[in-house]
Amino acid sequence: MIVLDFFIVNVALPSMQRHLHASAAGVEWVVTAYGLTYGVGLITGGRLGDRYGRRRMFALGLAIFTVASLACGLATNVEILNVSRAIQGLGAALAGPQTLAMIGVTYAGKQRVTAITAYGVSLGLAAVLGQLFGGLLIQANVFGLDWRLCFLVNLPVGVAALVVAPKVLTESRGAASDRIDLVGTALITIALVAVVLPLVDGRQAHWPVWAWALLAAAGPVLATFAVHQRQRRRHGRTPLVDLSVLADRAVSAGLVATGVFYAAMASFFVVLALYLQEGRGLSALGSGAVFTVVGAGYLAASMVGPAMTARLGRQWPALGGVVMAAGYAALAVVSGPSASTPLLLLPLLVAGIGMGMLTAPLTGIVLAQVGPRQAGTVSGLQSTVVQLGNSIGVAVIGVVFFGALSDAHGALHQGIPHAFQVSLMLLAALPLAAALAIQFVPRLGPAGPPEPAEPAELRA
C-alpha cells in the first residue's frame, strides 16, 4: 500500500487537475510531496523503530498514513491534497522501515530469504501495476468519487492491518542508540526542499530570484549536513547517515545507479500517464491497461533475474539499463501525434523488461560486500535514495515536459506528444548512466551476496 500510493496517482493526475482546478505545478506536488517526505523520513523512522519498538512505530505510522489517506480523499483543493500527501509520506516513513526489520526478527535462514524475496516482489508489483489499479478505481467511479477512490481504498486496508498487527507481529527493538539526530534531519530536509521546490514551482513562476537562490543554497546546506554527520561520529554519537559507508565503491556506485534508475522510472510513469490520457484521449482505465504491458515485461525479467544475475553478475542489471534506454528511445520515435496505440506496445514491453532486469539486482549490488554491522545503515540509505530519486526525477521531468508543452504550437493533442518525446530523449540517458555507474562496482566474489543482516542491525 505504501509503495502503491506513490504510483497509483499517476493515472489520476489529469482528473485531479480538472476537478481541483490545479496548476501543472500543483499536480506535480501530488507525486513529489509524498515521495519527498517519505524519503527524508525513512532513516529517522528506522531509528525510531529501533529505539521505541518496531511494532509500535509500524502501527503509529500506519495510523497516520490511513488518516492522511482519508484527508486526501476528502480534499477540496490541491493545497489541502498536497499537505495531506506530505503527511501520508511521513506515516509511510515511520511504518515502512519496520517491515524488513520485522521480517528479520520473525524469520531465519532460507525462510528469511523467501520472505525478503516476497517483500521485494510485492514492492515491484505495486510500482508497475499501480497505474492499472488506479485506472480500475477511477473507471468504477463508485458514488461518483472518481480519483478520490485512489486514496479512500487505503482505509479498509489500513484499518484491517491495524486490527491484525497486534495479533501477528512480535514487538522488537534494535541496539540501544543515541537520541534521534534532529539537526541532521532538519538540514537534509532543508537541502532537499531547496532543490525540489524551485524545480516544481520555478518554471511556472518564470524562474524568479528566490528559485535560483534556493538552488544555490542547496549545496552549502548539504555540505553543512555532511560536516555535522562527521562531527557526531567523531564525538561517538550515532549520525543520521554514516557517511563512512560511501567510501565503499560498491555502495557509492550502487547508490548512484539506484537513484538514477528510480528517477528514470518514476518520472517516466508520470509523463506516460499524461501522454496517454491528455495526448491520446485514453480513459484512466485504458491508460492503466497500457501500463500492464510494462508490467508484463517487468515480471518476465524478474522471473529470470536471479539465474541471470548468478551467471552474469553486475552485467545483468547493466544490460537492463541499456534495454530500458532502448525502450524509451523507440517509444520517442513512435509516439508522435499520428501514432496508433498498438505501435507503443513493443517499446513499452522492452522498457518494462529493462526495469525488471535492474530493480531486484540493485539491492544485491549495494549490499553484496557490506558487513552485517553496516547492512542496516546501507539498506536504509538505499531506501532513502530510491524515494529521493523518485521525487527529484518527477520534479526535473516536470520542468522538461511542461516547458516543452508551453513551447509547442498547435492543439493540445499535438503539444503533449511533442513534450513526451522531448522528455523521453532526456529519460533515455538516465538508464545508460545507471549502467555506467554499475561498471564501477567491484565484481562479486565466488561466495556471492551475504546473508541478510541480524535483526538488531536491520533498519530497512
One Martini backbone bead per residue (centre of mass of N, CA, C, O) as a GRO file, in nm:
protein
  460
    1MET     BB    1   0.056   0.063  -0.020
    2ILE     BB    2   0.297   0.260  -0.001
    3VAL     BB    3   0.397   0.223  -0.294
    4LEU     BB    4   0.132   0.254  -0.452
    5ASP     BB    5   0.088   0.565  -0.371
    6PHE     BB    6   0.298   0.677  -0.572
    7PHE     BB    7   0.159   0.545  -0.853
    8ILE     BB    8  -0.162   0.564  -0.859
    9VAL     BB    9  -0.180   0.881  -0.936
   10ASN     BB   10  -0.101   0.907  -1.234
   11VAL     BB   11  -0.391   0.848  -1.371
   12ALA     BB   12  -0.524   1.091  -1.182
   13LEU     BB   13  -0.410   1.373  -1.259
   14PRO     BB   14  -0.608   1.489  -1.471
   15SER     BB   15  -0.858   1.476  -1.286
   16MET     BB   16  -0.750   1.652  -1.060
   17GLN     BB   17  -0.696   1.908  -1.225
   18ARG     BB   18  -0.990   1.956  -1.305
   19HIS     BB   19  -1.145   1.940  -1.025
   20LEU     BB   20  -0.920   2.149  -0.871
   21HIS     BB   21  -0.788   2.364  -1.049
   22ALA     BB   22  -0.492   2.295  -1.125
   23SER     BB   23  -0.176   2.314  -1.167
   24ALA     BB   24   0.104   2.172  -1.274
   25ALA     BB   25   0.252   2.201  -1.002
   26GLY     BB   26   0.028   2.084  -0.824
   27VAL     BB   27   0.040   1.788  -0.949
   28GLU     BB   28   0.335   1.733  -0.890
   29TRP     BB   29   0.303   1.743  -0.574
   30VAL     BB   30   0.142   1.482  -0.542
   31VAL     BB   31   0.407   1.318  -0.584
   32THR     BB   32   0.644   1.475  -0.435
   33ALA     BB   33   0.548   1.509  -0.139
   34TYR     BB   34   0.553   1.210  -0.073
   35GLY     BB   35   0.847   1.130  -0.156
   36LEU     BB   36   0.997   1.337   0.022
   37THR     BB   37   0.897   1.259   0.311
   38TYR     BB   38   0.967   0.967   0.287
   39GLY     BB   39   1.273   0.989   0.228
   40VAL     BB   40   1.360   1.169   0.473
   41GLY     BB   41   1.216   0.968   0.705
   42LEU     BB   42   1.333   0.676   0.697
   43ILE     BB   43   1.575   0.670   0.894
   44THR     BB   44   1.427   0.783   1.137
   45GLY     BB   45   1.213   0.560   1.144
   46GLY     BB   46   1.414   0.330   1.202
   47ARG     BB   47   1.522   0.447   1.472
   48LEU     BB   48   1.251   0.451   1.623
   49GLY     BB   49   1.211   0.145   1.613
   50ASP     BB   50   1.467   0.067   1.769
   51ARG     BB   51   1.388   0.237   2.031
   52TYR     BB   52   1.040   0.195   2.059
   53GLY     BB   53   0.941  -0.006   1.848
   54ARG     BB   54   0.827  -0.157   1.565
   55ARG     BB   55   0.529  -0.213   1.605
   56ARG     BB   56   0.454   0.065   1.712
   57MET     BB   57   0.557   0.231   1.461
   58PHE     BB   58   0.391   0.087   1.253
   59ALA     BB   59   0.113   0.163   1.368
   60LEU     BB   60   0.150   0.467   1.371
   61GLY     BB   61   0.215   0.505   1.070
   62LEU     BB   62  -0.046   0.371   0.965
   63ALA     BB   63  -0.242   0.569   1.097
   64ILE     BB   64  -0.141   0.823   0.958
   65PHE     BB   65  -0.179   0.723   0.667
   66THR     BB   66  -0.488   0.669   0.684
   67VAL     BB   67  -0.582   0.953   0.764
   68ALA     BB   68  -0.447   1.095   0.521
   69SER     BB   69  -0.612   0.945   0.306
   70LEU     BB   70  -0.878   1.072   0.387
   71ALA     BB   71  -0.790   1.366   0.335
   72CYS     BB   72  -0.736   1.326   0.035
   73GLY     BB   73  -1.031   1.225  -0.041
   74LEU     BB   74  -1.154   1.521   0.085
   75ALA     BB   75  -1.032   1.723  -0.087
   76THR     BB   76  -1.096   2.069  -0.218
   77ASN     BB   77  -0.787   2.113  -0.278
   78VAL     BB   78  -0.453   2.105  -0.364
   79GLU     BB   79  -0.335   2.196  -0.094
   80ILE     BB   80  -0.465   1.984   0.089
   81LEU     BB   81  -0.361   1.742  -0.067
   82ASN     BB   82  -0.050   1.798  -0.032
   83VAL     BB   83  -0.042   1.797   0.275
   84SER     BB   84  -0.155   1.509   0.300
   85ARG     BB   85   0.072   1.375   0.139
   86ALA     BB   86   0.300   1.449   0.334
   87ILE     BB   87   0.178   1.293   0.574
   88GLN     BB   88   0.180   1.023   0.438
   89GLY     BB   89   0.491   1.010   0.412
   90LEU     BB   90   0.545   1.005   0.717
   91GLY     BB   91   0.395   0.742   0.773
   92ALA     BB   92   0.565   0.570   0.578
   93ALA     BB   93   0.843   0.629   0.720
   94LEU     BB   94   0.753   0.480   0.985
   95ALA     BB   95   0.648   0.197   0.870
   96GLY     BB   96   0.836   0.082   0.647
   97PRO     BB   97   1.115   0.007   0.803
   98GLN     BB   98   0.982  -0.225   0.984
   99THR     BB   99   0.934  -0.461   0.792
  100LEU     BB  100   1.219  -0.580   0.744
  101ALA     BB  101   1.289  -0.604   1.043
  102MET     BB  102   1.055  -0.808   1.114
  103ILE     BB  103   1.150  -1.027   0.927
  104GLY     BB  104   1.422  -1.069   1.077
  105VAL     BB  105   1.282  -1.162   1.345
  106THR     BB  106   1.088  -1.399   1.233
  107TYR     BB  107   1.318  -1.498   1.041
  108ALA     BB  108   1.529  -1.768   0.903
  109GLY     BB  109   1.722  -1.823   0.659
  110LYS     BB  110   1.534  -1.933   0.404
  111GLN     BB  111   1.282  -1.786   0.508
  112ARG     BB  112   1.403  -1.502   0.488
  113VAL     BB  113   1.461  -1.502   0.187
  114THR     BB  114   1.168  -1.552   0.102
  115ALA     BB  115   1.046  -1.299   0.239
  116ILE     BB  116   1.220  -1.087   0.095
  117THR     BB  117   1.131  -1.163  -0.189
  118ALA     BB  118   0.831  -1.102  -0.148
  119TYR     BB  119   0.873  -0.810  -0.076
  120GLY     BB  120   1.005  -0.723  -0.348
  121VAL     BB  121   0.772  -0.808  -0.535
  122SER     BB  122   0.552  -0.626  -0.411
  123LEU     BB  123   0.691  -0.359  -0.483
  124GLY     BB  124   0.706  -0.396  -0.789
  125LEU     BB  125   0.402  -0.436  -0.841
  126ALA     BB  126   0.311  -0.165  -0.725
  127ALA     BB  127   0.467   0.010  -0.932
  128VAL     BB  128   0.360  -0.121  -1.209
  129LEU     BB  129   0.030  -0.173  -1.123
  130GLY     BB  130  -0.089   0.095  -1.007
  131GLN     BB  131  -0.219   0.215  -1.265
  132LEU     BB  132  -0.437   0.000  -1.306
  133PHE     BB  133  -0.576   0.032  -1.034
  134GLY     BB  134  -0.649   0.328  -1.074
  135GLY     BB  135  -0.821   0.288  -1.330
  136LEU     BB  136  -1.035   0.104  -1.201
  137LEU     BB  137  -1.135   0.305  -0.987
  138ILE     BB  138  -1.218   0.534  -1.177
  139GLN     BB  139  -1.412   0.367  -1.353
  140ALA     BB  140  -1.606   0.289  -1.124
  141ASN     BB  141  -1.707   0.542  -0.965
  142VAL     BB  142  -1.795   0.532  -0.675
  143PHE     BB  143  -2.017   0.768  -0.589
  144GLY     BB  144  -1.846   0.979  -0.766
  145LEU     BB  145  -1.524   0.977  -0.667
  146ASP     BB  146  -1.311   0.884  -0.850
  147TRP     BB  147  -0.992   0.972  -0.753
  148ARG     BB  148  -1.053   0.929  -0.445
  149LEU     BB  149  -1.025   0.614  -0.440
  150CYS     BB  150  -0.710   0.604  -0.434
  151PHE     BB  151  -0.730   0.675  -0.117
  152LEU     BB  152  -0.982   0.528   0.018
  153VAL     BB  153  -0.874   0.231  -0.019
  154ASN     BB  154  -0.687   0.245   0.242
  155LEU     BB  155  -0.880   0.212   0.481
  156PRO     BB  156  -0.940  -0.097   0.501
  157VAL     BB  157  -0.645  -0.181   0.504
  158GLY     BB  158  -0.545  -0.019   0.749
  159VAL     BB  159  -0.749  -0.122   0.959
  160ALA     BB  160  -0.688  -0.423   0.931
  161ALA     BB  161  -0.386  -0.403   1.007
  162LEU     BB  162  -0.433  -0.279   1.291
  163VAL     BB  163  -0.592  -0.526   1.402
  164VAL     BB  164  -0.372  -0.755   1.336
  165ALA     BB  165  -0.087  -0.674   1.437
  166PRO     BB  166  -0.097  -0.757   1.751
  167LYS     BB  167  -0.133  -1.075   1.670
  168VAL     BB  168   0.131  -1.117   1.449
  169LEU     BB  169   0.330  -0.920   1.591
  170THR     BB  170   0.649  -0.875   1.717
  171GLU     BB  171   0.818  -0.722   1.944
  172SER     BB  172   1.098  -0.492   1.875
  173ARG     BB  173   1.451  -0.408   1.912
  174GLY     BB  174   1.730  -0.243   1.901
  175ALA     BB  175   2.000  -0.109   1.956
  176ALA     BB  176   2.126   0.110   2.143
  177SER     BB  177   2.082   0.469   2.110
  178ASP     BB  178   2.076   0.767   2.035
  179ARG     BB  179   1.947   1.032   1.972
  180ILE     BB  180   1.786   1.187   1.749
  181ASP     BB  181   1.887   1.362   1.454
  182LEU     BB  182   1.745   1.663   1.414
  183VAL     BB  183   1.951   1.837   1.267
  184GLY     BB  184   2.000   1.648   1.029
  185THR     BB  185   1.708   1.634   0.936
  186ALA     BB  186   1.677   1.938   0.878
  187LEU     BB  187   1.907   1.972   0.672
  188ILE     BB  188   1.812   1.763   0.457
  189THR     BB  189   1.536   1.890   0.411
  190ILE     BB  190   1.625   2.170   0.318
  191ALA     BB  191   1.798   2.077   0.078
  192LEU     BB  192   1.571   1.928  -0.082
  193VAL     BB  193   1.371   2.161  -0.103
  194ALA     BB  194   1.577   2.352  -0.253
  195VAL     BB  195   1.552   2.169  -0.508
  196VAL     BB  196   1.244   2.102  -0.563
  197LEU     BB  197   1.083   2.369  -0.553
  198PRO     BB  198   1.203   2.510  -0.808
  199LEU     BB  199   1.139   2.278  -1.012
  200VAL     BB  200   0.824   2.297  -0.974
  201ASP     BB  201   0.774   2.637  -0.950
  202GLY     BB  202   0.972   2.806  -1.132
  203ARG     BB  203   0.856   2.796  -1.422
  204GLN     BB  204   0.572   2.922  -1.360
  205ALA     BB  205   0.736   3.184  -1.226
  206HIS     BB  206   0.980   3.256  -1.417
  207TRP     BB  207   1.237   3.237  -1.255
  208PRO     BB  208   1.300   3.357  -0.987
  209VAL     BB  209   1.519   3.446  -0.745
  210TRP     BB  210   1.439   3.232  -0.529
  211ALA     BB  211   1.503   2.983  -0.700
  212TRP     BB  212   1.811   3.034  -0.732
  213ALA     BB  213   1.873   3.062  -0.430
  214LEU     BB  214   1.794   2.774  -0.346
  215LEU     BB  215   1.984   2.621  -0.534
  216ALA     BB  216   2.245   2.755  -0.415
  217ALA     BB  217   2.189   2.656  -0.108
  218ALA     BB  218   2.200   2.342  -0.121
  219GLY     BB  219   2.503   2.288  -0.109
  220PRO     BB  220   2.580   2.414   0.171
  221VAL     BB  221   2.377   2.241   0.332
  222LEU     BB  222   2.500   1.968   0.260
  223ALA     BB  223   2.778   2.031   0.378
  224THR     BB  224   2.677   2.075   0.667
  225PHE     BB  225   2.566   1.792   0.702
  226ALA     BB  226   2.833   1.640   0.668
  227VAL     BB  227   2.979   1.774   0.907
  228HIS     BB  228   2.775   1.690   1.124
  229GLN     BB  229   2.810   1.382   1.089
  230ARG     BB  230   3.115   1.371   1.156
  231GLN     BB  231   3.095   1.492   1.440
  232ARG     BB  232   2.920   1.275   1.567
  233ARG     BB  233   3.117   1.045   1.517
  234ARG     BB  234   3.364   1.169   1.666
  235HIS     BB  235   3.176   1.185   1.947
  236GLY     BB  236   3.012   0.898   1.957
  237ARG     BB  237   2.765   0.949   1.772
  238THR     BB  238   2.480   0.889   1.596
  239PRO     BB  239   2.425   0.921   1.281
  240LEU     BB  240   2.202   0.947   1.039
  241VAL     BB  241   2.456   0.924   0.836
  242ASP     BB  242   2.705   0.701   0.745
  243LEU     BB  243   2.952   0.821   0.537
  244SER     BB  244   3.168   0.587   0.539
  245VAL     BB  245   3.018   0.391   0.336
  246LEU     BB  246   3.102   0.559   0.072
  247ALA     BB  247   3.392   0.431   0.045
  248ASP     BB  248   3.241   0.213  -0.082
  249ARG     BB  249   3.213   0.143  -0.409
  250ALA     BB  250   2.955  -0.029  -0.414
  251VAL     BB  251   2.779   0.177  -0.269
  252SER     BB  252   2.817   0.440  -0.430
  253ALA     BB  253   2.754   0.325  -0.714
  254GLY     BB  254   2.482   0.190  -0.638
  255LEU     BB  255   2.336   0.454  -0.550
  256VAL     BB  256   2.354   0.599  -0.814
  257ALA     BB  257   2.202   0.389  -0.980
  258THR     BB  258   1.942   0.396  -0.813
  259GLY     BB  259   1.864   0.697  -0.840
  260VAL     BB  260   1.858   0.709  -1.153
  261PHE     BB  261   1.656   0.484  -1.206
  262TYR     BB  262   1.411   0.596  -1.038
  263ALA     BB  263   1.393   0.861  -1.189
  264ALA     BB  264   1.327   0.725  -1.466
  265MET     BB  265   1.067   0.570  -1.377
  266ALA     BB  266   0.880   0.774  -1.232
  267SER     BB  267   0.876   0.995  -1.457
  268PHE     BB  268   0.767   0.814  -1.681
  269PHE     BB  269   0.488   0.751  -1.556
  270VAL     BB  270   0.385   1.040  -1.559
  271VAL     BB  271   0.414   1.114  -1.869
  272LEU     BB  272   0.256   0.870  -1.974
  273ALA     BB  273  -0.018   0.939  -1.850
  274LEU     BB  274  -0.048   1.216  -1.989
  275TYR     BB  275  -0.023   1.115  -2.280
  276LEU     BB  276  -0.259   0.907  -2.288
  277GLN     BB  277  -0.489   1.109  -2.193
  278GLU     BB  278  -0.419   1.399  -2.323
  279GLY     BB  279  -0.289   1.301  -2.608
  280ARG     BB  280  -0.493   1.027  -2.670
  281GLY     BB  281  -0.773   0.996  -2.495
  282LEU     BB  282  -0.761   0.813  -2.265
  283SER     BB  283  -0.854   0.648  -2.017
  284ALA     BB  284  -0.768   0.543  -1.712
  285LEU     BB  285  -0.804   0.245  -1.788
  286GLY     BB  286  -0.654   0.248  -2.057
  287SER     BB  287  -0.390   0.343  -1.938
  288GLY     BB  288  -0.355   0.108  -1.736
  289ALA     BB  289  -0.346  -0.114  -1.955
  290VAL     BB  290  -0.083  -0.019  -2.087
  291PHE     BB  291   0.091  -0.063  -1.827
  292THR     BB  292   0.084  -0.380  -1.836
  293VAL     BB  293   0.313  -0.411  -2.036
  294VAL     BB  294   0.531  -0.328  -1.843
  295GLY     BB  295   0.462  -0.549  -1.633
  296ALA     BB  296   0.526  -0.793  -1.812
  297GLY     BB  297   0.826  -0.730  -1.850
  298TYR     BB  298   0.899  -0.722  -1.553
  299LEU     BB  299   0.818  -1.014  -1.475
  300ALA     BB  300   0.993  -1.166  -1.677
  301ALA     BB  301   1.267  -1.056  -1.571
  302SER     BB  302   1.232  -1.140  -1.270
  303MET     BB  303   1.223  -1.453  -1.311
  304VAL     BB  304   1.531  -1.458  -1.444
  305GLY     BB  305   1.721  -1.288  -1.264
  306PRO     BB  306   1.874  -1.478  -1.065
  307ALA     BB  307   2.013  -1.655  -1.284
  308MET     BB  308   2.149  -1.416  -1.444
  309THR     BB  309   2.308  -1.297  -1.207
  310ALA     BB  310   2.475  -1.554  -1.150
  311ARG     BB  311   2.608  -1.544  -1.441
  312LEU     BB  312   2.663  -1.206  -1.490
  313GLY     BB  313   2.608  -1.023  -1.268
  314ARG     BB  314   2.640  -0.685  -1.310
  315GLN     BB  315   2.562  -0.707  -1.626
  316TRP     BB  316   2.259  -0.745  -1.605
  317PRO     BB  317   2.169  -0.459  -1.505
  318ALA     BB  318   2.326  -0.307  -1.721
  319LEU     BB  319   2.162  -0.423  -1.955
  320GLY     BB  320   1.895  -0.306  -1.851
  321GLY     BB  321   1.966  -0.011  -1.910
  322VAL     BB  322   1.983  -0.047  -2.217
  323VAL     BB  323   1.697  -0.156  -2.262
  324MET     BB  324   1.544   0.081  -2.140
  325ALA     BB  325   1.658   0.296  -2.334
  326ALA     BB  326   1.552   0.163  -2.593
  327GLY     BB  327   1.254   0.189  -2.522
  328TYR     BB  328   1.246   0.497  -2.503
  329ALA     BB  329   1.355   0.560  -2.789
  330ALA     BB  330   1.133   0.409  -2.946
  331LEU     BB  331   0.897   0.572  -2.826
  332ALA     BB  332   0.987   0.849  -2.941
  333VAL     BB  333   0.939   0.764  -3.242
  334VAL     BB  334   0.614   0.649  -3.212
  335SER     BB  335   0.471   0.917  -3.035
  336GLY     BB  336   0.319   1.076  -3.215
  337PRO     BB  337   0.020   1.224  -3.310
  338SER     BB  338  -0.030   0.969  -3.536
  339ALA     BB  339  -0.014   0.744  -3.351
  340SER     BB  340  -0.067   0.422  -3.257
  341THR     BB  341  -0.110   0.229  -2.985
  342PRO     BB  342   0.026  -0.044  -3.080
  343LEU     BB  343   0.313   0.091  -3.128
  344LEU     BB  344   0.378   0.115  -2.808
  345LEU     BB  345   0.407  -0.179  -2.689
  346LEU     BB  346   0.695  -0.275  -2.749
  347PRO     BB  347   0.856  -0.048  -2.605
  348LEU     BB  348   0.718  -0.101  -2.329
  349LEU     BB  349   0.818  -0.389  -2.296
  350VAL     BB  350   1.118  -0.323  -2.303
  351ALA     BB  351   1.120  -0.130  -2.062
  352GLY     BB  352   1.015  -0.341  -1.857
  353ILE     BB  353   1.250  -0.535  -1.881
  354GLY     BB  354   1.466  -0.336  -1.783
  355MET     BB  355   1.343  -0.290  -1.503
  356GLY     BB  356   1.357  -0.592  -1.410
  357MET     BB  357   1.674  -0.613  -1.439
  358LEU     BB  358   1.730  -0.384  -1.212
  359THR     BB  359   1.573  -0.389  -0.943
  360ALA     BB  360   1.671  -0.642  -0.779
  361PRO     BB  361   1.996  -0.626  -0.811
  362LEU     BB  362   2.060  -0.354  -0.667
  363THR     BB  363   2.054  -0.448  -0.374
  364GLY     BB  364   2.282  -0.657  -0.402
  365ILE     BB  365   2.503  -0.462  -0.492
  366VAL     BB  366   2.508  -0.283  -0.234
  367LEU     BB  367   2.523  -0.545  -0.015
  368ALA     BB  368   2.741  -0.764  -0.098
  369GLN     BB  369   3.009  -0.604   0.069
  370VAL     BB  370   2.854  -0.586   0.341
  371GLY     BB  371   2.842  -0.587   0.658
  372PRO     BB  372   2.624  -0.646   0.913
  373ARG     BB  373   2.672  -0.364   1.065
  374GLN     BB  374   2.601  -0.198   0.779
  375ALA     BB  375   2.330  -0.294   0.653
  376GLY     BB  376   2.125  -0.099   0.780
  377THR     BB  377   2.241   0.167   0.675
  378VAL     BB  378   2.243   0.096   0.370
  379SER     BB  379   1.943   0.018   0.333
  380GLY     BB  380   1.836   0.292   0.427
  381LEU     BB  381   1.985   0.461   0.215
  382GLN     BB  382   1.856   0.325  -0.031
  383SER     BB  383   1.561   0.393   0.029
  384THR     BB  384   1.607   0.697   0.017
  385VAL     BB  385   1.714   0.712  -0.275
  386VAL     BB  386   1.461   0.611  -0.410
  387GLN     BB  387   1.267   0.845  -0.321
  388LEU     BB  388   1.444   1.081  -0.422
  389GLY     BB  389   1.452   0.992  -0.711
  390ASN     BB  390   1.154   1.014  -0.760
  391SER     BB  391   1.117   1.318  -0.689
  392ILE     BB  392   1.339   1.450  -0.867
  393GLY     BB  393   1.249   1.328  -1.133
  394VAL     BB  394   0.969   1.463  -1.143
  395ALA     BB  395   1.071   1.754  -1.124
  396VAL     BB  396   1.251   1.757  -1.378
  397ILE     BB  397   1.041   1.653  -1.590
  398GLY     BB  398   0.848   1.888  -1.550
  399VAL     BB  399   1.024   2.101  -1.678
  400VAL     BB  400   1.043   1.965  -1.955
  401PHE     BB  401   0.749   1.903  -2.030
  402PHE     BB  402   0.610   2.187  -1.973
  403GLY     BB  403   0.811   2.346  -2.142
  404ALA     BB  404   0.749   2.202  -2.415
  405LEU     BB  405   0.445   2.262  -2.412
  406SER     BB  406   0.468   2.581  -2.414
  407ASP     BB  407   0.641   2.576  -2.692
  408ALA     BB  408   0.417   2.458  -2.832
  409HIS     BB  409   0.228   2.436  -3.127
  410GLY     BB  410  -0.106   2.401  -3.101
  411ALA     BB  411  -0.264   2.149  -3.006
  412LEU     BB  412  -0.274   1.947  -2.738
  413HIS     BB  413  -0.243   1.671  -2.901
  414GLN     BB  414   0.040   1.785  -3.012
  415GLY     BB  415   0.204   1.892  -2.763
  416ILE     BB  416   0.229   1.635  -2.585
  417PRO     BB  417   0.393   1.450  -2.770
  418HIS     BB  418   0.631   1.642  -2.783
  419ALA     BB  419   0.692   1.646  -2.477
  420PHE     BB  420   0.734   1.341  -2.456
  421GLN     BB  421   0.974   1.317  -2.651
  422VAL     BB  422   1.163   1.507  -2.501
  423SER     BB  423   1.165   1.348  -2.235
  424LEU     BB  424   1.279   1.078  -2.354
  425MET     BB  425   1.559   1.185  -2.427
  426LEU     BB  426   1.642   1.217  -2.131
  427LEU     BB  427   1.557   0.938  -2.006
  428ALA     BB  428   1.750   0.755  -2.180
  429ALA     BB  429   2.015   0.845  -2.020
  430LEU     BB  430   1.973   0.727  -1.730
  431PRO     BB  431   2.013   0.415  -1.765
  432LEU     BB  432   2.299   0.452  -1.878
  433ALA     BB  433   2.414   0.575  -1.619
  434ALA     BB  434   2.358   0.326  -1.446
  435ALA     BB  435   2.534   0.129  -1.610
  436LEU     BB  436   2.796   0.286  -1.561
  437ALA     BB  437   2.799   0.276  -1.248
  438ILE     BB  438   2.815  -0.040  -1.230
  439GLN     BB  439   3.118  -0.057  -1.336
  440PHE     BB  440   3.230   0.042  -1.037
  441VAL     BB  441   3.161  -0.229  -0.935
  442PRO     BB  442   3.271  -0.481  -0.788
  443ARG     BB  443   3.318  -0.792  -0.812
  444LEU     BB  444   3.196  -1.078  -0.722
  445GLY     BB  445   3.243  -1.326  -0.538
  446PRO     BB  446   3.189  -1.668  -0.502
  447ALA     BB  447   2.988  -1.630  -0.250
  448GLY     BB  448   2.835  -1.384  -0.276
  449PRO     BB  449   2.588  -1.281  -0.118
  450PRO     BB  450   2.491  -1.214   0.184
  451GLU     BB  451   2.348  -1.246   0.453
  452PRO     BB  452   2.129  -1.118   0.627
  453ALA     BB  453   2.093  -0.924   0.870
  454GLU     BB  454   2.055  -0.878   1.177
  455PRO     BB  455   1.793  -0.755   1.341
  456ALA     BB  456   1.950  -0.522   1.501
  457GLU     BB  457   2.054  -0.401   1.204
  458LEU     BB  458   1.780  -0.351   1.090
  459ARG     BB  459   1.651  -0.048   0.886
  460ALA     BB  460   1.557  -0.055   0.580
   0.00000   0.00000   0.00000
